[in-house]
Amino acid sequence: MQSREIHYLLDMLNAAKLARDFASGIEWEDFEADLMRQAAITREIEIIGKAARRISEESQAEVPDIPWHQIIGMRNRIVHEYDRLNLATI
């Protein structure tokens, strides 16, 4: 794995931690009403997906426990199909 890919993995980890922190301690009903929190979590998922896409297929194969295609696919849905997103899916 190249050093820049390690940087992307760290970006993924940091964004995942932020998304988890943003979602922590909030009930679903409150989350549904909190547009700022929704936007923050969605942005972190975008970052995770963008960084995942930058990891080579060879390097992805070294870490098969990570669902690379699903992560990248979710980012693409958020960015390109934003008008048809289901909040529960995010």
Phi and psi restraints in degrees (range 20) as a CNS / XPLOR table:
assign (resid 1 and name C) (resid 2 and name N)
       (resid 2 and name CA) (resid 2 and name C) 1.0 -78.7 20.0 2
assign (resid 2 and name N) (resid 2 and name CA)
       (resid 2 and name C) (resid 3 and name N) 1.0 157.8 20.0 2
assign (resid 2 and name C) (resid 3 and name N)
       (resid 3 and name CA) (resid 3 and name C) 1.0 -61.6 20.0 2
assign (resid 3 and name N) (resid 3 and name CA)
       (resid 3 and name C) (resid 4 and name N) 1.0 -36.1 20.0 2
assign (resid 3 and name C) (resid 4 and name N)
       (resid 4 and name CA) (resid 4 and name C) 1.0 -66.6 20.0 2
assign (resid 4 and name N) (resid 4 and name CA)
       (resid 4 and name C) (resid 5 and name N) 1.0 -31.6 20.0 2
assign (resid 4 and name C) (resid 5 and name N)
       (resid 5 and name CA) (resid 5 and name C) 1.0 -69.5 20.0 2
assign (resid 5 and name N) (resid 5 and name CA)
       (resid 5 and name C) (resid 6 and name N) 1.0 -33.3 20.0 2
assign (resid 5 and name C) (resid 6 and name N)
       (resid 6 and name CA) (resid 6 and name C) 1.0 -64.2 20.0 2
assign (resid 6 and name N) (resid 6 and name CA)
       (resid 6 and name C) (resid 7 and name N) 1.0 -37.9 20.0 2
assign (resid 6 and name C) (resid 7 and name N)
       (resid 7 and name CA) (resid 7 and name C) 1.0 -61.2 20.0 2
assign (resid 7 and name N) (resid 7 and name CA)
       (resid 7 and name C) (resid 8 and name N) 1.0 -42.8 20.0 2
assign (resid 7 and name C) (resid 8 and name N)
       (resid 8 and name CA) (resid 8 and name C) 1.0 -64.6 20.0 2
assign (resid 8 and name N) (resid 8 and name CA)
       (resid 8 and name C) (resid 9 and name N) 1.0 -38.9 20.0 2
assign (resid 8 and name C) (resid 9 and name N)
       (resid 9 and name CA) (resid 9 and name C) 1.0 -62.7 20.0 2
assign (resid 9 and name N) (resid 9 and name CA)
       (resid 9 and name C) (resid 10 and name N) 1.0 -39.7 20.0 2
assign (resid 9 and name C) (resid 10 and name N)
       (resid 10 and name CA) (resid 10 and name C) 1.0 -66.1 20.0 2
assign (resid 10 and name N) (resid 10 and name CA)
       (resid 10 and name C) (resid 11 and name N) 1.0 -37.7 20.0 2
assign (resid 10 and name C) (resid 11 and name N)
       (resid 11 and name CA) (resid 11 and name C) 1.0 -60.0 20.0 2
assign (resid 11 and name N) (resid 11 and name CA)
       (resid 11 and name C) (resid 12 and name N) 1.0 -43.3 20.0 2
assign (resid 11 and name C) (resid 12 and name N)
       (resid 12 and name CA) (resid 12 and name C) 1.0 -61.6 20.0 2
assign (resid 12 and name N) (resid 12 and name CA)
       (resid 12 and name C) (resid 13 and name N) 1.0 -45.7 20.0 2
assign (resid 12 and name C) (resid 13 and name N)
       (resid 13 and name CA) (resid 13 and name C) 1.0 -62.5 20.0 2
assign (resid 13 and name N) (resid 13 and name CA)
       (resid 13 and name C) (resid 14 and name N) 1.0 -46.6 20.0 2
assign (resid 13 and name C) (resid 14 and name N)
       (resid 14 and name CA) (resid 14 and name C) 1.0 -63.8 20.0 2
assign (resid 14 and name N) (resid 14 and name CA)
       (resid 14 and name C) (resid 15 and name N) 1.0 -41.5 20.0 2
assign (resid 14 and name C) (resid 15 and name N)
       (resid 15 and name CA) (resid 15 and name C) 1.0 -65.9 20.0 2
assign (resid 15 and name N) (resid 15 and name CA)
       (resid 15 and name C) (resid 16 and name N) 1.0 -38.1 20.0 2
assign (resid 15 and name C) (resid 16 and name N)
       (resid 16 and name CA) (resid 16 and name C) 1.0 -64.6 20.0 2
assign (resid 16 and name N) (resid 16 and name CA)
       (resid 16 and name C) (resid 17 and name N) 1.0 -41.1 20.0 2
assign (resid 16 and name C) (resid 17 and name N)
       (resid 17 and name CA) (resid 17 and name C) 1.0 -63.2 20.0 2
assign (resid 17 and name N) (resid 17 and name CA)
       (resid 17 and name C) (resid 18 and name N) 1.0 -42.7 20.0 2
assign (resid 17 and name C) (resid 18 and name N)
       (resid 18 and name CA) (resid 18 and name C) 1.0 -63.2 20.0 2
assign (resid 18 and name N) (resid 18 and name CA)
       (resid 18 and name C) (resid 19 and name N) 1.0 -45.5 20.0 2
assign (resid 18 and name C) (resid 19 and name N)
       (resid 19 and name CA) (resid 19 and name C) 1.0 -59.4 20.0 2
assign (resid 19 and name N) (resid 19 and name CA)
       (resid 19 and name C) (resid 20 and name N) 1.0 -43.2 20.0 2
assign (resid 19 and name C) (resid 20 and name N)
       (resid 20 and name CA) (resid 20 and name C) 1.0 -61.9 20.0 2
assign (resid 20 and name N) (resid 20 and name CA)
       (resid 20 and name C) (resid 21 and name N) 1.0 -44.1 20.0 2
assign (resid 20 and name C) (resid 21 and name N)
       (resid 21 and name CA) (resid 21 and name C) 1.0 -64.1 20.0 2
assign (resid 21 and name N) (resid 21 and name CA)
       (resid 21 and name C) (resid 22 and name N) 1.0 -40.2 20.0 2
assign (resid 21 and name C) (resid 22 and name N)
       (resid 22 and name CA) (resid 22 and name C) 1.0 -64.6 20.0 2
assign (resid 22 and name N) (resid 22 and name CA)
       (resid 22 and name C) (resid 23 and name N) 1.0 -31.1 20.0 2
assign (resid 22 and name C) (resid 23 and name N)
       (resid 23 and name CA) (resid 23 and name C) 1.0 -90.3 20.0 2
assign (resid 23 and name N) (resid 23 and name CA)
       (resid 23 and name C) (resid 24 and name N) 1.0 -12.7 20.0 2
assign (resid 23 and name C) (resid 24 and name N)
       (resid 24 and name CA) (resid 24 and name C) 1.0 -68.1 20.0 2
assign (resid 24 and name N) (resid 24 and name CA)
       (resid 24 and name C) (resid 25 and name N) 1.0 135.8 20.0 2
assign (resid 24 and name C) (resid 25 and name N)
       (resid 25 and name CA) (resid 25 and name C) 1.0 72.7 20.0 2
assign (resid 25 and name N) (resid 25 and name CA)
       (resid 25 and name C) (resid 26 and name N) 1.0 19.6 20.0 2
assign (resid 25 and name C) (resid 26 and name N)
       (resid 26 and name CA) (resid 26 and name C) 1.0 -122.1 20.0 2
assign (resid 26 and name N) (resid 26 and name CA)
       (resid 26 and name C) (resid 27 and name N) 1.0 137.1 20.0 2
assign (resid 26 and name C) (resid 27 and name N)
       (resid 27 and name CA) (resid 27 and name C) 1.0 -77.9 20.0 2
assign (resid 27 and name N) (resid 27 and name CA)
       (resid 27 and name C) (resid 28 and name N) 1.0 156.0 20.0 2
assign (resid 27 and name C) (resid 28 and name N)
       (resid 28 and name CA) (resid 28 and name C) 1.0 -56.5 20.0 2
assign (resid 28 and name N) (resid 28 and name CA)
       (resid 28 and name C) (resid 29 and name N) 1.0 -43.7 20.0 2
assign (resid 28 and name C) (resid 29 and name N)
       (resid 29 and name CA) (resid 29 and name C) 1.0 -62.2 20.0 2
assign (resid 29 and name N) (resid 29 and name CA)
       (resid 29 and name C) (resid 30 and name N) 1.0 -39.3 20.0 2
assign (resid 29 and name C) (resid 30 and name N)
       (resid 30 and name CA) (resid 30 and name C) 1.0 -69.1 20.0 2
assign (resid 30 and name N) (resid 30 and name CA)
       (resid 30 and name C) (resid 31 and name N) 1.0 -37.9 20.0 2
assign (resid 30 and name C) (resid 31 and name N)
       (resid 31 and name CA) (resid 31 and name C) 1.0 -63.6 20.0 2
assign (resid 31 and name N) (resid 31 and name CA)
       (resid 31 and name C) (resid 32 and name N) 1.0 -42.8 20.0 2
assign (resid 31 and name C) (resid 32 and name N)
       (resid 32 and name CA) (resid 32 and name C) 1.0 -58.6 20.0 2
assign (resid 32 and name N) (resid 32 and name CA)
       (resid 32 and name C) (resid 33 and name N) 1.0 -32.5 20.0 2
assign (resid 32 and name C) (resid 33 and name N)
       (resid 33 and name CA) (resid 33 and name C) 1.0 -89.5 20.0 2
assign (resid 33 and name N) (resid 33 and name CA)
       (resid 33 and name C) (resid 34 and name N) 1.0 -10.4 20.0 2
assign (resid 33 and name C) (resid 34 and name N)
       (resid 34 and name CA) (resid 34 and name C) 1.0 -100.7 20.0 2
assign (resid 34 and name N) (resid 34 and name CA)
       (resid 34 and name C) (resid 35 and name N) 1.0 88.4 20.0 2
assign (resid 34 and name C) (resid 35 and name N)
       (resid 35 and name CA) (resid 35 and name C) 1.0 -63.1 20.0 2
assign (resid 35 and name N) (resid 35 and name CA)
       (resid 35 and name C) (resid 36 and name N) 1.0 -34.2 20.0 2
assign (resid 35 and name C) (resid 36 and name N)
       (resid 36 and name CA) (resid 36 and name C) 1.0 -66.5 20.0 2
assign (resid 36 and name N) (resid 36 and name CA)
       (resid 36 and name C) (resid 37 and name N) 1.0 -42.8 20.0 2
assign (resid 36 and name C) (resid 37 and name N)
       (resid 37 and name CA) (resid 37 and name C) 1.0 -66.3 20.0 2
assign (resid 37 and name N) (resid 37 and name CA)
       (resid 37 and name C) (resid 38 and name N) 1.0 -40.0 20.0 2
assign (resid 37 and name C) (resid 38 and name N)
       (resid 38 and name CA) (resid 38 and name C) 1.0 -59.2 20.0 2
assign (resid 38 and name N) (resid 38 and name CA)
       (resid 38 and name C) (resid 39 and name N) 1.0 -45.8 20.0 2
assign (resid 38 and name C) (resid 39 and name N)
       (resid 39 and name CA) (resid 39 and name C) 1.0 -64.5 20.0 2
assign (resid 39 and name N) (resid 39 and name CA)
       (resid 39 and name C) (resid 40 and name N) 1.0 -39.6 20.0 2
assign (resid 39 and name C) (resid 40 and name N)
       (resid 40 and name CA) (resid 40 and name C) 1.0 -65.6 20.0 2
assign (resid 40 and name N) (resid 40 and name CA)
       (resid 40 and name C) (resid 41 and name N) 1.0 -45.5 20.0 2
assign (resid 40 and name C) (resid 41 and name N)
       (resid 41 and name CA) (resid 41 and name C) 1.0 -66.8 20.0 2
assign (resid 41 and name N) (resid 41 and name CA)
       (resid 41 and name C) (resid 42 and name N) 1.0 -42.6 20.0 2
assign (resid 41 and name C) (resid 42 and name N)
       (resid 42 and name CA) (resid 42 and name C) 1.0 -60.4 20.0 2
assign (resid 42 and name N) (resid 42 and name CA)
       (resid 42 and name C) (resid 43 and name N) 1.0 -41.4 20.0 2
assign (resid 42 and name C) (resid 43 and name N)
       (resid 43 and name CA) (resid 43 and name C) 1.0 -62.1 20.0 2
assign (resid 43 and name N) (resid 43 and name CA)
       (resid 43 and name C) (resid 44 and name N) 1.0 -41.9 20.0 2
assign (resid 43 and name C) (resid 44 and name N)
       (resid 44 and name CA) (resid 44 and name C) 1.0 -65.8 20.0 2
assign (resid 44 and name N) (resid 44 and name CA)
       (resid 44 and name C) (resid 45 and name N) 1.0 -36.2 20.0 2
assign (resid 44 and name C) (resid 45 and name N)
       (resid 45 and name CA) (resid 45 and name C) 1.0 -65.7 20.0 2
assign (resid 45 and name N) (resid 45 and name CA)
       (resid 45 and name C) (resid 46 and name N) 1.0 -38.4 20.0 2
assign (resid 45 and name C) (resid 46 and name N)
       (resid 46 and name CA) (resid 46 and name C) 1.0 -59.3 20.0 2
assign (resid 46 and name N) (resid 46 and name CA)
       (resid 46 and name C) (resid 47 and name N) 1.0 -44.8 20.0 2
assign (resid 46 and name C) (resid 47 and name N)
       (resid 47 and name CA) (resid 47 and name C) 1.0 -62.4 20.0 2
assign (resid 47 and name N) (resid 47 and name CA)
       (resid 47 and name C) (resid 48 and name N) 1.0 -43.6 20.0 2
assign (resid 47 and name C) (resid 48 and name N)
       (resid 48 and name CA) (resid 48 and name C) 1.0 -58.4 20.0 2
assign (resid 48 and name N) (resid 48 and name CA)
       (resid 48 and name C) (resid 49 and name N) 1.0 -46.5 20.0 2
assign (resid 48 and name C) (resid 49 and name N)
       (resid 49 and name CA) (resid 49 and name C) 1.0 -66.7 20.0 2
assign (resid 49 and name N) (resid 49 and name CA)
       (resid 49 and name C) (resid 50 and name N) 1.0 -39.5 20.0 2
assign (resid 49 and name C) (resid 50 and name N)
       (resid 50 and name CA) (resid 50 and name C) 1.0 -65.6 20.0 2
assign (resid 50 and name N) (resid 50 and name CA)
       (resid 50 and name C) (resid 51 and name N) 1.0 -43.7 20.0 2
assign (resid 50 and name C) (resid 51 and name N)
       (resid 51 and name CA) (resid 51 and name C) 1.0 -65.6 20.0 2
assign (resid 51 and name N) (resid 51 and name CA)
       (resid 51 and name C) (resid 52 and name N) 1.0 -39.8 20.0 2
assign (resid 51 and name C) (resid 52 and name N)
       (resid 52 and name CA) (resid 52 and name C) 1.0 -61.3 20.0 2
assign (resid 52 and name N) (resid 52 and name CA)
       (resid 52 and name C) (resid 53 and name N) 1.0 -38.8 20.0 2
assign (resid 52 and name C) (resid 53 and name N)
       (resid 53 and name CA) (resid 53 and name C) 1.0 -64.7 20.0 2
assign (resid 53 and name N) (resid 53 and name CA)
       (resid 53 and name C) (resid 54 and name N) 1.0 -24.8 20.0 2
assign (resid 53 and name C) (resid 54 and name N)
       (resid 54 and name CA) (resid 54 and name C) 1.0 -83.7 20.0 2
assign (resid 54 and name N) (resid 54 and name CA)
       (resid 54 and name C) (resid 55 and name N) 1.0 -6.6 20.0 2
assign (resid 54 and name C) (resid 55 and name N)
       (resid 55 and name CA) (resid 55 and name C) 1.0 -84.0 20.0 2
assign (resid 55 and name N) (resid 55 and name CA)
       (resid 55 and name C) (resid 56 and name N) 1.0 128.8 20.0 2
assign (resid 55 and name C) (resid 56 and name N)
       (resid 56 and name CA) (resid 56 and name C) 1.0 -63.0 20.0 2
assign (resid 56 and name N) (resid 56 and name CA)
       (resid 56 and name C) (resid 57 and name N) 1.0 156.1 20.0 2
assign (resid 56 and name C) (resid 57 and name N)
       (resid 57 and name CA) (resid 57 and name C) 1.0 -60.6 20.0 2
assign (resid 57 and name N) (resid 57 and name CA)
       (resid 57 and name C) (resid 58 and name N) 1.0 -35.5 20.0 2
assign (resid 57 and name C) (resid 58 and name N)
       (resid 58 and name CA) (resid 58 and name C) 1.0 -63.2 20.0 2
assign (resid 58 and name N) (resid 58 and name CA)
       (resid 58 and name C) (resid 59 and name N) 1.0 -44.8 20.0 2
assign (resid 58 and name C) (resid 59 and name N)
       (resid 59 and name CA) (resid 59 and name C) 1.0 -69.6 20.0 2
assign (resid 59 and name N) (resid 59 and name CA)
       (resid 59 and name C) (resid 60 and name N) 1.0 -37.2 20.0 2
assign (resid 59 and name C) (resid 60 and name N)
       (resid 60 and name CA) (resid 60 and name C) 1.0 -59.3 20.0 2
assign (resid 60 and name N) (resid 60 and name CA)
       (resid 60 and name C) (resid 61 and name N) 1.0 -38.4 20.0 2
assign (resid 60 and name C) (resid 61 and name N)
       (resid 61 and name CA) (resid 61 and name C) 1.0 -64.9 20.0 2
assign (resid 61 and name N) (resid 61 and name CA)
       (resid 61 and name C) (resid 62 and name N) 1.0 -24.4 20.0 2
assign (resid 61 and name C) (resid 62 and name N)
       (resid 62 and name CA) (resid 62 and name C) 1.0 -71.7 20.0 2
assign (resid 62 and name N) (resid 62 and name CA)
       (resid 62 and name C) (resid 63 and name N) 1.0 -20.0 20.0 2
assign (resid 62 and name C) (resid 63 and name N)
       (resid 63 and name CA) (resid 63 and name C) 1.0 -127.2 20.0 2
assign (resid 63 and name N) (resid 63 and name CA)
       (resid 63 and name C) (resid 64 and name N) 1.0 71.0 20.0 2
assign (resid 63 and name C) (resid 64 and name N)
       (resid 64 and name CA) (resid 64 and name C) 1.0 -70.4 20.0 2
assign (resid 64 and name N) (resid 64 and name CA)
       (resid 64 and name C) (resid 65 and name N) 1.0 -13.5 20.0 2
assign (resid 64 and name C) (resid 65 and name N)
       (resid 65 and name CA) (resid 65 and name C) 1.0 -73.6 20.0 2
assign (resid 65 and name N) (resid 65 and name CA)
       (resid 65 and name C) (resid 66 and name N) 1.0 -16.0 20.0 2
assign (resid 65 and name C) (resid 66 and name N)
       (resid 66 and name CA) (resid 66 and name C) 1.0 -86.7 20.0 2
assign (resid 66 and name N) (resid 66 and name CA)
       (resid 66 and name C) (resid 67 and name N) 1.0 126.4 20.0 2
assign (resid 66 and name C) (resid 67 and name N)
       (resid 67 and name CA) (resid 67 and name C) 1.0 -78.8 20.0 2
assign (resid 67 and name N) (resid 67 and name CA)
       (resid 67 and name C) (resid 68 and name N) 1.0 73.3 20.0 2
assign (resid 67 and name C) (resid 68 and name N)
       (resid 68 and name CA) (resid 68 and name C) 1.0 -52.7 20.0 2
assign (resid 68 and name N) (resid 68 and name CA)
       (resid 68 and name C) (resid 69 and name N) 1.0 -49.8 20.0 2
assign (resid 68 and name C) (resid 69 and name N)
       (resid 69 and name CA) (resid 69 and name C) 1.0 -65.5 20.0 2
assign (resid 69 and name N) (resid 69 and name CA)
       (resid 69 and name C) (resid 70 and name N) 1.0 -37.1 20.0 2
assign (resid 69 and name C) (resid 70 and name N)
       (resid 70 and name CA) (resid 70 and name C) 1.0 -68.7 20.0 2
assign (resid 70 and name N) (resid 70 and name CA)
       (resid 70 and name C) (resid 71 and name N) 1.0 -39.0 20.0 2
assign (resid 70 and name C) (resid 71 and name N)
       (resid 71 and name CA) (resid 71 and name C) 1.0 -64.2 20.0 2
assign (resid 71 and name N) (resid 71 and name CA)
       (resid 71 and name C) (resid 72 and name N) 1.0 -48.0 20.0 2
assign (resid 71 and name C) (resid 72 and name N)
       (resid 72 and name CA) (resid 72 and name C) 1.0 -65.3 20.0 2
assign (resid 72 and name N) (resid 72 and name CA)
       (resid 72 and name C) (resid 73 and name N) 1.0 -39.5 20.0 2
assign (resid 72 and name C) (resid 73 and name N)
       (resid 73 and name CA) (resid 73 and name C) 1.0 -63.2 20.0 2
assign (resid 73 and name N) (resid 73 and name CA)
       (resid 73 and name C) (resid 74 and name N) 1.0 -39.5 20.0 2
assign (resid 73 and name C) (resid 74 and name N)
       (resid 74 and name CA) (resid 74 and name C) 1.0 -64.7 20.0 2
assign (resid 74 and name N) (resid 74 and name CA)
       (resid 74 and name C) (resid 75 and name N) 1.0 -41.5 20.0 2
assign (resid 74 and name C) (resid 75 and name N)
       (resid 75 and name CA) (resid 75 and name C) 1.0 -60.6 20.0 2
assign (resid 75 and name N) (resid 75 and name CA)
       (resid 75 and name C) (resid 76 and name N) 1.0 -43.9 20.0 2
assign (resid 75 and name C) (resid 76 and name N)
       (resid 76 and name CA) (resid 76 and name C) 1.0 -63.7 20.0 2
assign (resid 76 and name N) (resid 76 and name CA)
       (resid 76 and name C) (resid 77 and name N) 1.0 -39.0 20.0 2
assign (resid 76 and name C) (resid 77 and name N)
       (resid 77 and name CA) (resid 77 and name C) 1.0 -64.2 20.0 2
assign (resid 77 and name N) (resid 77 and name CA)
       (resid 77 and name C) (resid 78 and name N) 1.0 -43.8 20.0 2
assign (resid 77 and name C) (resid 78 and name N)
       (resid 78 and name CA) (resid 78 and name C) 1.0 -61.2 20.0 2
assign (resid 78 and name N) (resid 78 and name CA)
       (resid 78 and name C) (resid 79 and name N) 1.0 -44.4 20.0 2
assign (resid 78 and name C) (resid 79 and name N)
       (resid 79 and name CA) (resid 79 and name C) 1.0 -75.6 20.0 2
assign (resid 79 and name N) (resid 79 and name CA)
       (resid 79 and name C) (resid 80 and name N) 1.0 -42.8 20.0 2
assign (resid 79 and name C) (resid 80 and name N)
       (resid 80 and name CA) (resid 80 and name C) 1.0 -99.9 20.0 2
assign (resid 80 and name N) (resid 80 and name CA)
       (resid 80 and name C) (resid 81 and name N) 1.0 -20.2 20.0 2
assign (resid 80 and name C) (resid 81 and name N)
       (resid 81 and name CA) (resid 81 and name C) 1.0 -123.3 20.0 2
assign (resid 81 and name N) (resid 81 and name CA)
       (resid 81 and name C) (resid 82 and name N) 1.0 34.8 20.0 2
assign (resid 81 and name C) (resid 82 and name N)
       (resid 82 and name CA) (resid 82 and name C) 1.0 -55.7 20.0 2
assign (resid 82 and name N) (resid 82 and name CA)
       (resid 82 and name C) (resid 83 and name N) 1.0 -28.6 20.0 2
assign (resid 82 and name C) (resid 83 and name N)
       (resid 83 and name CA) (resid 83 and name C) 1.0 -80.1 20.0 2
assign (resid 83 and name N) (resid 83 and name CA)
       (resid 83 and name C) (resid 84 and name N) 1.0 -7.1 20.0 2
assign (resid 83 and name C) (resid 84 and name N)
       (resid 84 and name CA) (resid 84 and name C) 1.0 -123.0 20.0 2
assign (resid 84 and name N) (resid 84 and name CA)
       (resid 84 and name C) (resid 85 and name N) 1.0 21.9 20.0 2
assign (resid 84 and name C) (resid 85 and name N)
       (resid 85 and name CA) (resid 85 and name C) 1.0 -79.4 20.0 2
assign (resid 85 and name N) (resid 85 and name CA)
       (resid 85 and name C) (resid 86 and name N) 1.0 145.2 20.0 2
assign (resid 85 and name C) (resid 86 and name N)
       (resid 86 and name CA) (resid 86 and name C) 1.0 -101.7 20.0 2
assign (resid 86 and name N) (resid 86 and name CA)
       (resid 86 and name C) (resid 87 and name N) 1.0 119.6 20.0 2
assign (resid 86 and name C) (resid 87 and name N)
       (resid 87 and name CA) (resid 87 and name C) 1.0 -57.2 20.0 2
assign (resid 87 and name N) (resid 87 and name CA)
       (resid 87 and name C) (resid 88 and name N) 1.0 -36.3 20.0 2
assign (resid 87 and name C) (resid 88 and name N)
       (resid 88 and name CA) (resid 88 and name C) 1.0 -65.4 20.0 2
assign (resid 88 and name N) (resid 88 and name CA)
       (resid 88 and name C) (resid 89 and name N) 1.0 -31.6 20.0 2
assign (resid 88 and name C) (resid 89 and name N)
       (resid 89 and name CA) (resid 89 and name C) 1.0 -69.2 20.0 2
assign (resid 89 and name N) (resid 89 and name CA)
       (resid 89 and name C) (resid 90 and name N) 1.0 -40.3 20.0 2
